[in-house]
């Protein structure tokens, strides 16, 4: 399942790396790409539950996620 999430608050490569770190530790993640330029994450996940978990983790870092 391919999902795109818009992320408000990403300002630098440090932000991108923080998000990548969270995604790399998330179960059910197949692949992901974080774009500072487009301020989004495109990810391939195994199930819908993974999407909600990712949103919670990214928002816990202080970013705002819109679906």
C-alpha positions as CSV (number, residue, x, y, z in Angstrom):
1,X,0.0,0.0,0.0
2,X,1.5,3.3,-1.1
3,X,0.8,6.4,1.1
4,X,1.8,10.0,0.8
5,X,1.8,12.3,3.9
6,X,2.4,16.0,3.8
7,X,4.6,17.2,6.7
8,X,4.6,20.8,7.9
9,X,7.6,22.1,9.9
10,X,10.5,20.4,8.0
11,X,13.1,23.1,7.5
12,X,16.5,21.3,7.0
13,X,18.2,18.0,6.4
14,X,18.3,17.4,10.2
15,X,14.5,17.3,10.2
16,X,14.6,14.8,7.3
17,X,17.0,12.6,9.2
18,X,14.9,12.7,12.4
19,X,11.9,11.5,10.3
20,X,13.9,8.8,8.5
21,X,15.2,7.6,11.9
22,X,11.6,7.1,13.1
23,X,10.5,5.4,9.8
24,X,13.5,3.0,9.8
25,X,12.3,1.7,13.2
26,X,8.7,1.2,12.3
27,X,7.3,-2.3,11.8
28,X,5.4,-2.9,8.6
29,X,7.4,-0.4,6.6
30,X,8.5,-1.7,3.2
31,X,10.1,1.5,1.8
32,X,10.0,5.2,2.2
33,X,11.3,8.5,0.8
34,X,11.4,11.8,2.7
35,X,11.5,15.0,0.6
36,X,12.5,18.3,2.1
37,X,11.7,20.1,-1.2
38,X,8.1,18.7,-1.4
39,X,7.7,18.5,2.4
40,X,6.3,15.0,2.3
41,X,6.9,11.4,2.9
42,X,6.0,8.7,0.3
43,X,6.0,5.3,1.9
44,X,5.0,1.8,1.0
45,X,3.5,0.0,4.0
46,X,2.0,-3.4,4.7
47,X,-1.2,-2.3,6.4
48,X,-3.3,0.8,7.3
49,X,-2.4,0.5,11.0
50,X,1.2,1.3,10.1
51,X,0.1,4.6,8.6
52,X,-1.5,5.8,11.9
53,X,1.6,4.7,13.8
54,X,3.8,6.7,11.5
55,X,1.6,9.8,11.8
56,X,1.8,9.6,15.7
57,X,5.5,9.2,15.7
58,X,6.2,12.1,13.3
59,X,3.8,14.4,15.2
60,X,5.6,13.4,18.4
61,X,8.8,14.9,16.9
62,X,6.9,18.2,16.7
63,X,5.8,18.2,13.0
64,X,2.3,18.5,11.7
65,X,1.1,15.7,9.4
66,X,-1.8,16.1,6.9
67,X,-3.1,13.1,4.9
